[in-house]
Amino acid sequence: MIDDDFVNALLHERDFLSIKHREDCLTLNCSPDSLVDFCKHLRDEQTFDLLMDLTAVDHGEEAKDRFSVVLHFYSLVHKSYIRIHVLCPDSQSPSIPSVSSVFPAANWHERETFDMFGIEFSEHPNLKRILMWDDYPYFPLRKEFPLAGIEVPLPAADVAEVTGADVDPAPMMGGPFVASGNSRMSEAEPRAKDESWTEESEKPL
Amino acid sequence: MSTTVKEIQIGDVGAQAASHANNERMSLNVGPSHPTTHGVLRLLMELDGDLITRCEPVLGYLHRGDEKIAENMTYNQFVPYTDRLDYLAPLANNVAYAITVEKLAGLNLPERCEAIRVLVCEMARISSHLLGMGVFGMDAGAWTPFMYTFTEREKLYTLFEELTGARFTTSYTRIGGVARDLPDGWLPKVEKFVDELPKAIDEVEKLLTRNRIFLDRTEGIGTISKDDAIAYGLTGPNLRASGVDLDLRKDKPYSGYEKYEFDVPIGTKGDCYDRYLVRIEEVRQSILIVKQVIASMPSGLWYAEDAKKIFAPPKEKVMTNMEELIQNFMIVTEGPQVPSGEIYFEAENPKGALGFYLVSKGGGVPYRLKIRAPSFCNLSILEKLVPGHMLSDITVILGSLDFVMGECDR
Protein backbone atom coordinates (compact mmCIF):
# COMPACT_ATOMS: atom_id res chain seq x y z
CA MET A 1 0.00 0.00 0.00
CA ILE A 2 1.06 3.55 -0.75
CA ASP A 3 0.40 5.25 2.58
CA ASP A 4 2.12 7.91 4.66
CA ASP A 5 4.61 5.41 6.08
CA PHE A 6 5.64 4.35 2.60
CA VAL A 7 6.09 7.94 1.52
CA ASN A 8 8.02 8.89 4.64
CA ALA A 9 10.32 5.91 4.23
CA LEU A 10 10.87 6.84 0.61
CA LEU A 11 11.66 10.46 1.42
CA HIS A 12 13.84 9.58 4.40
CA GLU A 13 17.45 10.69 3.89
CA ARG A 14 16.77 11.58 0.28
CA ASP A 15 16.95 15.34 0.19
CA PHE A 16 16.93 15.35 -3.61
CA LEU A 17 13.25 14.42 -3.44
CA SER A 18 10.30 16.57 -2.59
CA ILE A 19 6.66 15.73 -2.63
CA LYS A 20 4.02 17.34 -4.82
CA HIS A 21 0.39 17.10 -3.88
CA ARG A 22 -1.61 15.46 -6.58
CA GLU A 23 -4.85 13.57 -6.25
CA ASP A 24 -4.36 10.75 -8.71
CA CYS A 25 -1.04 9.30 -7.62
CA LEU A 26 2.07 9.88 -5.52
CA THR A 27 4.06 12.64 -7.23
CA LEU A 28 7.67 13.43 -6.45
CA ASN A 29 10.17 16.00 -7.64
CA CYS A 30 13.57 14.53 -8.23
CA SER A 31 16.83 16.26 -9.03
CA PRO A 32 18.36 15.14 -12.32
CA ASP A 33 21.65 13.99 -10.81
CA SER A 34 20.03 11.42 -8.56
CA LEU A 35 17.44 10.23 -11.06
CA VAL A 36 19.16 7.08 -12.27
CA ASP A 37 19.99 5.83 -8.79
CA PHE A 38 16.53 6.58 -7.54
CA CYS A 39 14.95 4.76 -10.50
CA LYS A 40 17.11 1.76 -9.71
CA HIS A 41 15.93 1.92 -6.11
CA LEU A 42 12.30 2.15 -7.21
CA ARG A 43 12.68 -0.86 -9.45
CA ASP A 44 14.71 -3.13 -7.19
CA GLU A 45 13.56 -2.23 -3.69
CA GLN A 46 10.09 -0.79 -4.18
CA THR A 47 8.75 -3.08 -6.94
CA PHE A 48 7.95 -0.20 -9.29
CA ASP A 49 9.33 -2.19 -12.18
CA LEU A 50 7.09 -1.09 -15.07
CA LEU A 51 8.06 2.20 -16.63
CA MET A 52 4.74 3.09 -18.17
CA ASP A 53 5.48 6.46 -19.63
CA LEU A 54 8.20 9.03 -20.00
CA THR A 55 7.50 12.39 -21.50
CA ALA A 56 8.14 16.08 -21.06
CA VAL A 57 6.19 19.28 -20.58
CA ASP A 58 7.20 22.63 -22.05
CA HIS A 59 6.24 25.37 -19.62
CA GLY A 60 6.74 28.10 -22.21
CA GLU A 61 9.63 30.25 -23.34
CA GLU A 62 9.29 32.75 -20.52
CA ALA A 63 9.26 30.15 -17.74
CA LYS A 64 12.30 30.02 -15.48
CA ASP A 65 12.71 26.27 -15.79
CA ARG A 66 11.27 25.62 -19.16
CA PHE A 67 11.21 21.85 -19.49
CA SER A 68 10.31 19.16 -17.05
CA VAL A 69 10.51 15.45 -17.78
CA VAL A 70 7.71 13.36 -16.31
CA LEU A 71 8.01 9.64 -15.61
CA HIS A 72 5.23 7.27 -14.61
CA PHE A 73 5.98 3.96 -12.94
CA TYR A 74 3.59 1.18 -12.08
CA SER A 75 4.02 -1.43 -9.38
CA LEU A 76 2.48 -4.85 -9.84
CA VAL A 77 2.64 -5.35 -6.07
CA HIS A 78 1.18 -2.05 -4.88
CA LYS A 79 -1.09 -1.83 -7.90
CA SER A 80 -0.51 1.88 -8.14
CA TYR A 81 1.39 4.51 -10.04
CA ILE A 82 4.13 6.86 -9.00
CA ARG A 83 4.96 10.02 -10.90
CA ILE A 84 8.35 11.69 -10.95
CA HIS A 85 9.00 15.21 -12.17
CA VAL A 86 12.52 16.17 -13.18
CA LEU A 87 13.21 19.81 -13.99
CA CYS A 88 15.77 20.25 -16.74
CA PRO A 89 18.39 22.63 -15.33
CA ASP A 90 19.28 24.46 -18.54
CA SER A 91 16.43 25.84 -20.63
CA GLN A 92 18.61 26.60 -23.64
CA SER A 93 20.12 23.16 -24.08
CA PRO A 94 18.07 20.95 -21.73
CA SER A 95 19.69 17.71 -20.71
CA ILE A 96 19.09 15.05 -18.09
CA PRO A 97 20.61 11.59 -17.56
CA SER A 98 19.04 8.71 -19.43
CA VAL A 99 17.32 5.96 -17.46
CA SER A 100 17.37 3.50 -20.37
CA SER A 101 20.15 1.52 -18.70
CA VAL A 102 17.74 0.76 -15.85
CA PHE A 103 14.52 0.55 -17.87
CA PRO A 104 14.96 -0.57 -21.50
CA ALA A 105 11.42 0.72 -22.05
CA ALA A 106 12.79 4.24 -21.64
CA ASN A 107 14.87 3.91 -24.80
CA TRP A 108 12.12 4.78 -27.27
CA HIS A 109 10.30 7.14 -24.90
CA GLU A 110 13.48 9.18 -24.50
CA ARG A 111 14.06 9.20 -28.23
CA GLU A 112 10.54 10.52 -28.71
CA THR A 113 11.00 13.18 -26.04
CA PHE A 114 14.26 14.24 -27.70
CA ASP A 115 12.50 14.28 -31.06
CA MET A 116 9.59 16.41 -29.90
CA PHE A 117 11.23 18.71 -27.30
CA GLY A 118 14.96 18.59 -28.01
CA ILE A 119 15.81 17.36 -24.53
CA GLU A 120 19.13 15.52 -24.54
CA PHE A 121 19.36 12.33 -22.53
CA SER A 122 23.01 11.88 -21.67
CA GLU A 123 24.39 8.34 -22.01
CA HIS A 124 21.45 7.24 -24.11
CA PRO A 125 22.68 4.41 -26.38
CA ASN A 126 21.00 5.63 -29.56
CA LEU A 127 19.62 9.13 -29.18
CA LYS A 128 18.18 10.02 -32.57
CA ARG A 129 14.82 11.08 -33.86
CA ILE A 130 12.11 8.45 -33.91
CA LEU A 131 8.89 9.93 -35.32
CA MET A 132 10.31 12.73 -37.46
CA TRP A 133 13.09 12.08 -39.92
CA ASP A 134 16.75 12.40 -39.02
CA ASP A 135 17.50 15.78 -40.63
CA TYR A 136 14.36 17.49 -39.37
CA PRO A 137 15.48 20.84 -37.91
CA TYR A 138 12.70 21.66 -35.39
CA PHE A 139 11.22 20.32 -32.18
CA PRO A 140 7.49 20.26 -32.90
CA LEU A 141 6.02 20.01 -29.41
CA ARG A 142 7.79 23.10 -28.12
CA LYS A 143 5.30 25.84 -27.49
CA GLU A 144 6.76 28.28 -30.02
CA PHE A 145 6.37 25.79 -32.89
CA PRO A 146 3.28 26.68 -34.96
CA LEU A 147 0.43 24.21 -35.35
CA ALA A 148 0.54 24.50 -39.15
CA GLY A 149 4.16 23.42 -39.16
CA ILE A 150 7.11 24.94 -40.96
CA GLU A 151 7.87 23.92 -44.51
CA VAL A 152 11.20 22.13 -44.82
CA PRO A 153 12.81 20.23 -47.69
CA LEU A 154 11.85 16.59 -47.61
CA PRO A 155 14.52 14.06 -46.82
CA ALA A 156 15.15 12.67 -50.26
CA ALA A 157 18.92 12.88 -50.38
CA ASP A 158 19.08 9.30 -51.64
CA VAL A 159 16.69 10.02 -54.49
CA ALA A 160 18.53 13.18 -55.45
CA GLU A 161 21.82 11.28 -55.45
CA VAL A 162 20.55 8.72 -57.97
CA THR A 163 18.52 10.99 -60.23
CA GLY A 164 20.68 14.07 -59.98
CA ALA A 165 17.54 16.14 -59.54
CA ASP A 166 16.51 18.33 -56.66
CA VAL A 167 13.47 17.06 -54.87
CA ASP A 168 11.03 19.78 -53.95
CA PRO A 169 8.55 19.31 -51.17
CA ALA A 170 4.91 18.92 -52.13
CA PRO A 171 3.41 22.41 -51.97
CA MET A 172 1.03 23.10 -49.16
CA MET A 173 -1.10 25.32 -51.42
CA GLY A 174 -1.73 25.62 -55.11
CA GLY A 175 -0.47 22.17 -56.05
CA PRO A 176 -2.07 19.93 -58.62
CA PHE A 177 -4.48 18.43 -56.13
CA VAL A 178 -5.42 21.57 -54.28
CA ALA A 179 -8.15 23.86 -55.55
CA SER A 180 -6.61 27.28 -56.11
CA GLY A 181 -9.61 29.37 -55.10
CA ASN A 182 -9.24 31.93 -57.92
CA SER A 183 -11.22 30.02 -60.52
CA ARG A 184 -14.49 28.14 -60.43
CA MET A 185 -14.42 25.07 -58.25
CA SER A 186 -15.53 22.83 -61.12
CA GLU A 187 -12.47 23.85 -63.07
CA ALA A 188 -10.06 23.75 -60.18
CA GLU A 189 -11.05 20.29 -59.01
CA PRO A 190 -8.53 17.68 -60.07
CA ARG A 191 -9.79 15.26 -62.66
CA ALA A 192 -8.46 11.74 -62.78
CA LYS A 193 -10.19 11.07 -66.07
CA ASP A 194 -9.34 13.12 -69.10
CA GLU A 195 -12.68 13.80 -70.79
CA SER A 196 -11.46 16.33 -73.35
CA TRP A 197 -11.45 13.76 -76.19
CA THR A 198 -14.18 11.57 -77.68
CA GLU A 199 -14.69 9.42 -80.81
CA GLU A 200 -15.08 12.62 -82.84
CA SER A 201 -12.12 14.52 -81.50
CA GLU A 202 -9.36 12.06 -80.91
CA LYS A 203 -6.92 12.13 -78.08
CA PRO A 204 -4.06 14.49 -78.87
CA LEU A 205 -0.76 12.67 -79.15
CA MET B 1 24.72 -38.00 -84.48
CA SER B 2 27.11 -38.70 -81.67
CA THR B 3 26.53 -37.38 -78.24
CA THR B 4 29.32 -35.69 -76.40
CA VAL B 5 29.37 -35.74 -72.69
CA LYS B 6 30.97 -32.86 -70.88
CA GLU B 7 31.76 -33.09 -67.24
CA ILE B 8 31.40 -29.98 -65.16
CA GLN B 9 32.62 -29.42 -61.65
CA ILE B 10 30.06 -28.14 -59.17
CA GLY B 11 31.88 -28.70 -55.94
CA ASP B 12 30.43 -28.76 -52.49
CA VAL B 13 27.86 -26.00 -52.49
CA GLY B 14 27.11 -26.47 -48.82
CA ALA B 15 30.75 -26.04 -47.87
CA GLN B 16 30.98 -22.97 -50.05
CA ALA B 17 27.98 -21.42 -48.35
CA ALA B 18 29.35 -22.31 -44.95
CA SER B 19 32.67 -20.66 -45.70
CA HIS B 20 30.79 -17.44 -46.32
CA ALA B 21 28.68 -17.84 -43.25
CA ASN B 22 30.75 -15.71 -40.95
CA ASN B 23 31.67 -12.84 -43.12
CA GLU B 24 28.74 -12.24 -45.41
CA ARG B 25 25.82 -10.25 -44.11
CA MET B 26 22.92 -9.04 -46.13
CA SER B 27 20.84 -6.07 -45.14
CA LEU B 28 17.17 -6.29 -45.88
CA ASN B 29 14.57 -3.59 -45.72
CA VAL B 30 10.99 -4.60 -45.02
CA GLY B 31 8.31 -1.96 -45.33
CA PRO B 32 7.11 0.70 -44.76
CA SER B 33 4.40 -0.66 -47.05
CA HIS B 34 4.45 -4.39 -46.74
CA PRO B 35 1.60 -6.78 -45.89
CA THR B 36 3.60 -8.20 -42.99
CA THR B 37 3.94 -4.89 -41.26
CA HIS B 38 0.19 -4.28 -40.82
CA GLY B 39 0.48 -0.65 -41.75
CA VAL B 40 3.56 1.44 -42.16
CA LEU B 41 6.22 -0.10 -39.99
CA ARG B 42 9.65 -0.36 -41.53
CA LEU B 43 12.23 -2.88 -40.38
CA LEU B 44 15.89 -2.60 -41.24
CA MET B 45 17.39 -6.03 -40.80
CA GLU B 46 20.75 -7.62 -41.12
CA LEU B 47 20.67 -11.23 -42.27
CA ASP B 48 23.16 -14.04 -42.05
CA GLY B 49 21.67 -16.45 -44.55
CA ASP B 50 18.12 -16.83 -43.31
CA LEU B 51 18.99 -15.84 -39.78
CA ILE B 52 18.31 -12.33 -38.56
CA THR B 53 21.22 -10.86 -36.68
CA ARG B 54 20.01 -7.31 -36.18
CA CYS B 55 16.69 -5.56 -36.48
CA GLU B 56 15.98 -1.87 -36.28
CA PRO B 57 12.38 -0.70 -36.48
CA VAL B 58 11.84 2.67 -38.15
CA LEU B 59 8.70 4.52 -37.14
CA GLY B 60 6.97 7.74 -37.93
CA TYR B 61 5.41 7.08 -41.32
CA LEU B 62 1.96 7.70 -39.86
CA HIS B 63 2.94 10.53 -37.52
CA ARG B 64 0.24 13.19 -37.59
CA GLY B 65 1.15 15.22 -34.54
CA ASP B 66 -1.92 14.34 -32.50
CA GLU B 67 -0.38 15.69 -29.31
CA LYS B 68 0.29 19.09 -30.88
CA ILE B 69 -3.21 19.13 -32.35
CA ALA B 70 -4.67 18.39 -28.90
CA GLU B 71 -3.05 21.51 -27.44
CA ASN B 72 -4.90 23.63 -29.98
CA MET B 73 -8.48 22.50 -29.60
CA THR B 74 -11.09 22.01 -26.92
CA TYR B 75 -11.48 18.71 -25.12
CA ASN B 76 -14.51 17.57 -27.07
CA GLN B 77 -12.97 18.49 -30.40
CA PHE B 78 -10.18 16.02 -29.78
CA VAL B 79 -12.52 13.01 -29.44
CA PRO B 80 -12.55 12.28 -33.20
CA TYR B 81 -8.75 12.23 -33.17
CA THR B 82 -8.79 9.45 -30.59
CA ASP B 83 -10.71 7.32 -33.11
CA ARG B 84 -7.66 7.39 -35.25
CA LEU B 85 -5.20 6.13 -32.64
CA ASP B 86 -6.02 2.44 -32.47
CA TYR B 87 -8.39 2.48 -35.41
CA LEU B 88 -9.39 -1.13 -34.77
CA ALA B 89 -10.97 -0.25 -31.44
CA PRO B 90 -12.00 3.41 -31.64
CA LEU B 91 -14.71 3.09 -29.00
CA ALA B 92 -12.20 1.99 -26.38
CA ASN B 93 -10.00 4.99 -27.21
CA ASN B 94 -12.96 7.37 -26.94
CA VAL B 95 -13.78 6.01 -23.51
CA ALA B 96 -10.20 6.12 -22.23
CA TYR B 97 -9.82 9.74 -23.31
CA ALA B 98 -13.14 10.85 -21.86
CA ILE B 99 -12.40 9.18 -18.51
CA THR B 100 -9.03 10.96 -18.31
CA VAL B 101 -10.60 14.39 -18.66
CA GLU B 102 -13.49 13.51 -16.36
CA LYS B 103 -11.11 12.33 -13.66
CA LEU B 104 -9.31 15.65 -13.76
CA ALA B 105 -12.63 17.47 -13.63
CA GLY B 106 -13.72 15.25 -10.73
CA LEU B 107 -16.94 14.17 -12.40
CA ASN B 108 -19.15 11.36 -11.21
CA LEU B 109 -21.03 9.68 -13.99
CA PRO B 110 -24.41 8.00 -13.74
CA GLU B 111 -24.39 4.22 -13.68
CA ARG B 112 -26.00 3.88 -17.06
CA CYS B 113 -23.25 5.90 -18.70
CA GLU B 114 -20.57 3.75 -17.10
CA ALA B 115 -22.35 0.55 -18.13
CA ILE B 116 -22.70 1.76 -21.72
CA ARG B 117 -19.01 2.54 -21.76
CA VAL B 118 -18.05 -0.88 -20.45
CA LEU B 119 -20.32 -2.44 -23.05
CA VAL B 120 -18.79 -0.57 -25.98
CA CYS B 121 -15.26 -1.13 -24.67
CA GLU B 122 -15.78 -4.88 -24.57
CA MET B 123 -17.40 -4.88 -28.00
CA ALA B 124 -14.39 -2.96 -29.27
CA ARG B 125 -12.13 -5.54 -27.65
CA ILE B 126 -14.00 -8.37 -29.35
CA SER B 127 -13.78 -6.63 -32.71
CA SER B 128 -10.07 -5.85 -32.32
CA HIS B 129 -9.18 -9.38 -31.20
CA LEU B 130 -11.28 -10.93 -33.97
CA LEU B 131 -9.25 -9.03 -36.50
CA GLY B 132 -6.01 -9.68 -34.62
CA MET B 133 -6.58 -13.43 -34.54
CA GLY B 134 -7.71 -13.64 -38.13
CA VAL B 135 -4.78 -11.67 -39.43
CA PHE B 136 -2.40 -13.63 -37.24
CA GLY B 137 -3.69 -16.86 -38.80
CA MET B 138 -3.23 -15.31 -42.21
CA ASP B 139 0.33 -14.33 -41.35
CA ALA B 140 1.01 -17.93 -40.43
CA GLY B 141 -0.43 -19.15 -43.72
CA ALA B 142 -4.00 -19.97 -42.71
CA TRP B 143 -6.37 -17.94 -44.85
CA THR B 144 -9.69 -19.41 -43.84
CA PRO B 145 -9.99 -18.33 -40.17
CA PHE B 146 -9.69 -14.74 -41.32
CA MET B 147 -12.90 -15.15 -43.32
CA TYR B 148 -14.73 -16.43 -40.24
CA THR B 149 -13.49 -13.70 -37.92
CA PHE B 150 -14.06 -10.98 -40.49
CA THR B 151 -17.66 -12.05 -40.95
CA GLU B 152 -18.24 -11.72 -37.23
CA ARG B 153 -16.45 -8.39 -37.08
CA GLU B 154 -18.70 -7.11 -39.84
CA LYS B 155 -21.74 -7.84 -37.69
CA LEU B 156 -20.16 -5.83 -34.88
CA TYR B 157 -19.57 -2.90 -37.18
CA THR B 158 -23.21 -2.94 -38.18
CA LEU B 159 -24.06 -2.69 -34.48
CA PHE B 160 -21.56 0.16 -34.02
CA GLU B 161 -23.11 1.96 -36.95
CA GLU B 162 -26.55 1.71 -35.41
CA LEU B 163 -25.23 3.03 -32.10
CA THR B 164 -22.91 5.81 -33.20
CA GLY B 165 -23.74 6.53 -36.83
CA ALA B 166 -20.32 5.42 -38.03
CA ARG B 167 -18.71 2.07 -38.51
CA PHE B 168 -15.11 3.00 -37.79
CA THR B 169 -14.73 6.59 -36.67
CA THR B 170 -17.26 6.36 -33.89
CA SER B 171 -16.47 9.46 -31.74
CA TYR B 172 -19.06 8.18 -29.32
CA THR B 173 -18.03 9.74 -26.03
CA ARG B 174 -18.29 13.32 -24.91
CA ILE B 175 -16.59 14.69 -21.84
CA GLY B 176 -19.15 13.93 -19.15
CA GLY B 177 -21.15 11.28 -20.99
CA VAL B 178 -21.77 9.71 -24.33
CA ALA B 179 -23.11 11.28 -27.50
CA ARG B 180 -26.51 9.58 -27.38
CA ASP B 181 -28.41 6.94 -25.51
CA LEU B 182 -28.66 3.37 -26.74
CA PRO B 183 -31.17 3.10 -29.59
CA ASP B 184 -34.39 1.18 -28.99
CA GLY B 185 -34.07 -2.50 -29.67
CA TRP B 186 -30.30 -2.35 -29.91
CA LEU B 187 -29.43 -4.37 -26.81
CA PRO B 188 -31.33 -7.50 -27.96
CA LYS B 189 -29.34 -7.37 -31.20
CA VAL B 190 -26.08 -7.22 -29.25
CA GLU B 191 -27.29 -10.09 -27.10
CA LYS B 192 -28.12 -12.14 -30.18
CA PHE B 193 -24.67 -11.41 -31.55
CA VAL B 194 -22.81 -12.48 -28.41
CA ASP B 195 -24.99 -15.58 -28.17
CA GLU B 196 -23.90 -16.66 -31.61
CA LEU B 197 -20.29 -15.54 -31.40
CA PRO B 198 -18.92 -18.50 -29.34
CA LYS B 199 -19.89 -20.83 -32.17
CA ALA B 200 -17.80 -18.83 -34.62
CA ILE B 201 -14.89 -18.71 -32.15
CA ASP B 202 -15.12 -22.49 -31.80
CA GLU B 203 -14.88 -22.84 -35.55
CA VAL B 204 -11.82 -20.62 -35.67
CA GLU B 205 -10.30 -22.64 -32.86
CA LYS B 206 -10.96 -25.87 -34.73
CA LEU B 207 -9.08 -24.42 -37.68
CA LEU B 208 -6.15 -23.01 -35.74
CA THR B 209 -5.62 -24.10 -32.17
CA ARG B 210 -4.55 -27.70 -32.83
CA ASN B 211 -3.47 -27.10 -36.40
CA ARG B 212 -0.08 -28.79 -36.87
CA ILE B 213 1.25 -26.18 -39.30
CA PHE B 214 0.05 -23.31 -37.14
CA LEU B 215 1.64 -24.89 -34.07
CA ASP B 216 4.93 -25.45 -35.87
CA ARG B 217 5.03 -21.84 -36.94
CA THR B 218 4.09 -20.25 -33.64
CA GLU B 219 5.20 -22.50 -30.78
CA GLY B 220 8.51 -21.46 -29.27
CA ILE B 221 8.77 -18.55 -31.70
CA GLY B 222 9.15 -15.02 -30.43
CA THR B 223 9.37 -16.03 -26.80
CA ILE B 224 9.32 -13.04 -24.47
CA SER B 225 10.40 -13.80 -20.93
CA LYS B 226 8.54 -12.36 -17.98
CA ASP B 227 11.44 -10.08 -17.08
CA ASP B 228 11.86 -8.79 -20.60
CA ALA B 229 8.16 -8.11 -20.95
CA ILE B 230 8.24 -5.99 -17.80
CA ALA B 231 11.52 -4.27 -18.62
CA TYR B 232 10.30 -3.17 -22.04
CA GLY B 233 7.01 -1.91 -20.66
CA LEU B 234 4.76 -4.31 -22.53
CA THR B 235 1.10 -4.24 -21.62
CA GLY B 236 -2.12 -5.96 -22.55
CA PRO B 237 -2.31 -9.47 -23.99
CA ASN B 238 1.37 -9.39 -24.93
CA LEU B 239 2.37 -8.89 -21.30
CA ARG B 240 -0.15 -11.40 -19.96
CA ALA B 241 1.00 -14.04 -22.45
CA SER B 242 4.41 -13.81 -20.79
CA GLY B 243 2.85 -14.74 -17.46
CA VAL B 244 2.45 -11.34 -15.83
CA ASP B 245 -0.89 -10.83 -14.18
CA LEU B 246 -1.67 -7.23 -15.01
CA ASP B 247 -5.11 -6.29 -16.18
CA LEU B 248 -6.08 -2.73 -15.38
CA ARG B 249 -9.75 -3.66 -15.49
CA LYS B 250 -9.08 -5.81 -12.41
CA ASP B 251 -6.19 -3.96 -10.79
CA LYS B 252 -7.30 -0.37 -11.24
CA PRO B 253 -11.00 -0.72 -12.07
CA TYR B 254 -12.56 2.17 -13.93
CA SER B 255 -16.03 2.86 -15.27
CA GLY B 256 -17.50 0.21 -12.95
CA TYR B 257 -15.52 -2.81 -14.16
CA GLU B 258 -15.45 -4.08 -10.58
CA LYS B 259 -19.14 -4.98 -10.87
CA TYR B 260 -18.59 -7.63 -13.49
CA GLU B 261 -17.11 -11.07 -13.12
CA PHE B 262 -14.52 -12.24 -15.54
CA ASP B 263 -11.21 -14.09 -15.59
CA VAL B 264 -7.90 -12.81 -16.83
CA PRO B 265 -6.11 -15.36 -19.01
CA ILE B 266 -2.36 -15.61 -18.40
CA GLY B 267 0.15 -17.31 -20.66
CA THR B 268 2.99 -19.51 -19.47
CA LYS B 269 5.70 -19.37 -22.10
CA GLY B 270 5.24 -16.00 -23.75
CA ASP B 271 5.64 -17.25 -27.31
CA CYS B 272 3.50 -16.38 -30.31
CA TYR B 273 1.16 -19.28 -29.63
CA ASP B 274 0.52 -18.11 -26.07
CA ARG B 275 -0.34 -14.65 -27.30
CA TYR B 276 -2.87 -16.19 -29.66
CA LEU B 277 -4.39 -18.31 -26.87
CA VAL B 278 -4.64 -15.33 -24.53
CA ARG B 279 -6.54 -13.31 -27.17
CA ILE B 280 -8.94 -16.17 -27.87
CA GLU B 281 -9.74 -16.48 -24.19
CA GLU B 282 -10.07 -12.71 -23.79
CA VAL B 283 -12.77 -12.72 -26.44
CA ARG B 284 -14.67 -15.38 -24.52
CA GLN B 285 -14.33 -13.36 -21.30
CA SER B 286 -15.46 -10.20 -23.08
CA ILE B 287 -18.57 -12.05 -24.22
CA LEU B 288 -19.31 -12.83 -20.57
CA ILE B 289 -18.86 -9.18 -19.60
CA VAL B 290 -21.14 -8.01 -22.41
CA LYS B 291 -23.83 -10.44 -21.27
CA GLN B 292 -23.56 -9.23 -17.68
CA VAL B 293 -23.75 -5.59 -18.73
CA ILE B 294 -26.84 -6.24 -20.83
CA ALA B 295 -28.51 -8.20 -18.03
CA SER B 296 -27.88 -5.43 -15.50
CA MET B 297 -28.14 -2.34 -17.71
CA PRO B 298 -29.27 0.43 -15.34
CA SER B 299 -31.85 2.94 -16.39
CA GLY B 300 -31.35 6.66 -16.04
CA LEU B 301 -29.32 9.29 -17.79
CA TRP B 302 -26.35 8.64 -20.03
CA TYR B 303 -24.54 11.85 -19.10
CA ALA B 304 -23.62 13.74 -15.97
CA GLU B 305 -26.54 16.11 -15.62
CA ASP B 306 -24.99 18.32 -12.96
CA ALA B 307 -21.87 19.03 -15.03
CA LYS B 308 -23.28 22.26 -16.40
CA LYS B 309 -19.94 23.51 -17.67
CA ILE B 310 -18.83 20.25 -19.22
CA PHE B 311 -21.63 18.36 -20.91
CA ALA B 312 -23.81 20.23 -23.34
CA PRO B 313 -27.55 20.12 -22.51
CA PRO B 314 -30.03 18.20 -24.71
CA LYS B 315 -30.74 19.84 -28.03
CA GLU B 316 -34.46 20.32 -27.52
CA LYS B 317 -33.77 22.34 -24.37
CA VAL B 318 -31.12 24.42 -26.14
CA MET B 319 -33.68 25.45 -28.73
CA THR B 320 -36.29 26.52 -26.19
CA ASN B 321 -34.59 27.63 -22.95
CA MET B 322 -32.33 30.63 -22.49
CA GLU B 323 -30.28 29.05 -19.71
CA GLU B 324 -29.48 25.94 -21.71
CA LEU B 325 -28.71 27.98 -24.81
CA ILE B 326 -26.04 29.90 -22.88
CA GLN B 327 -24.63 26.68 -21.45
CA ASN B 328 -24.44 25.09 -24.87
CA PHE B 329 -22.83 28.20 -26.34
CA MET B 330 -20.16 28.31 -23.65
CA ILE B 331 -19.32 24.63 -23.96
CA VAL B 332 -19.09 24.76 -27.74
CA THR B 333 -17.04 27.95 -27.93
CA GLU B 334 -14.88 27.78 -24.80
CA GLY B 335 -14.78 24.03 -24.36
CA PRO B 336 -15.67 21.97 -21.30
CA GLN B 337 -14.28 23.74 -18.25
CA VAL B 338 -11.67 21.61 -16.51
CA PRO B 339 -9.70 22.76 -13.45
CA SER B 340 -5.92 23.09 -13.60
CA GLY B 341 -3.82 20.13 -12.57
CA GLU B 342 -2.34 16.99 -14.01
CA ILE B 343 -3.61 13.45 -14.35
CA TYR B 344 -2.39 10.15 -15.71
CA PHE B 345 -4.97 7.54 -16.59
CA GLU B 346 -4.53 4.23 -18.31
CA ALA B 347 -7.30 2.07 -19.67
CA GLU B 348 -6.98 -1.60 -20.54
CA ASN B 349 -7.46 -1.39 -24.28
CA PRO B 350 -7.38 -4.36 -26.66
CA LYS B 351 -3.76 -3.61 -27.58
CA GLY B 352 -2.58 -2.83 -24.06
CA ALA B 353 -2.66 0.05 -21.63
CA LEU B 354 -3.63 3.22 -23.45
CA GLY B 355 -2.52 6.07 -21.22
CA PHE B 356 -3.28 9.76 -21.34
CA TYR B 357 -1.16 12.21 -19.39
CA LEU B 358 -3.04 15.44 -19.26
CA VAL B 359 -1.75 18.77 -17.96
CA SER B 360 -4.35 21.47 -17.67
CA LYS B 361 -3.98 25.11 -16.76
CA GLY B 362 -7.75 25.47 -16.50
CA GLY B 363 -10.21 26.31 -19.24
CA GLY B 364 -11.37 24.27 -22.18
CA VAL B 365 -8.09 23.43 -23.88
CA PRO B 366 -5.42 21.03 -22.60
CA TYR B 367 -1.99 22.50 -21.97
CA ARG B 368 -0.28 19.23 -22.77
CA LEU B 369 -1.70 15.85 -23.70
CA LYS B 370 0.66 12.93 -23.94
CA ILE B 371 -0.70 9.74 -25.41
CA ARG B 372 0.98 6.63 -24.10
CA ALA B 373 0.38 4.24 -26.96
CA PRO B 374 0.55 0.53 -26.12
CA SER B 375 1.65 -0.39 -29.65
CA PHE B 376 4.60 1.98 -29.37
CA CYS B 377 5.85 0.27 -26.21
CA ASN B 378 5.05 -3.22 -27.47
CA LEU B 379 7.10 -2.66 -30.60
CA SER B 380 10.13 -1.39 -28.70
CA ILE B 381 10.95 -4.99 -27.80
CA LEU B 382 11.48 -5.91 -31.47
CA GLU B 383 15.14 -4.86 -31.38
CA LYS B 384 15.73 -7.47 -28.71
CA LEU B 385 13.18 -10.08 -29.73
CA VAL B 386 13.79 -10.53 -33.43
CA PRO B 387 17.54 -11.30 -33.69
CA GLY B 388 18.11 -15.04 -33.69
CA HIS B 389 14.93 -15.80 -35.59
CA MET B 390 14.56 -16.82 -39.21
CA LEU B 391 13.31 -14.32 -41.73
CA SER B 392 10.06 -16.27 -42.14
CA ASP B 393 9.35 -15.86 -38.42
CA ILE B 394 9.05 -12.10 -38.81
CA THR B 395 5.51 -12.34 -40.14
CA VAL B 396 4.44 -14.49 -37.23
CA ILE B 397 6.12 -12.37 -34.57
CA LEU B 398 4.67 -9.14 -35.93
CA GLY B 399 1.26 -10.75 -36.29
CA SER B 400 1.31 -12.02 -32.73
CA LEU B 401 2.23 -8.63 -31.26
CA ASP B 402 -0.98 -7.23 -32.80
CA PHE B 403 0.05 -3.60 -33.11
CA VAL B 404 -1.55 -0.68 -34.90
CA MET B 405 0.66 1.95 -36.44
CA GLY B 406 -1.93 4.70 -36.18
CA GLU B 407 -1.52 4.48 -32.44
CA CYS B 408 2.21 3.86 -32.48
CA ASP B 409 3.05 6.94 -34.55
CA ARG B 410 0.20 9.18 -33.36
Interface residues (C-beta under 8 A of the other chain):
Chain A: R22 E23 D24 C25 T27 D49 L50 L51 M52 D53 T55 V57 D58 V70 H72 Y74 L76 K79 S80 Y81 R83 F103 P104 A105 N107 W108 E112 M116 R129 I130 L131 M132 W133 P140 L141 F145 L147 G149
Chain B: L59 G60 H63 G65 E67 K68 I69 N72 K103 I230 A231 Y232 G233 T235 V244 D245 L246 D251 K252 G341 E342 I343 Y344 F345 E346 A353 G355 Y357 V359 Y367 R368 K370 R372 F376 C377 S380 K384 D409 R410
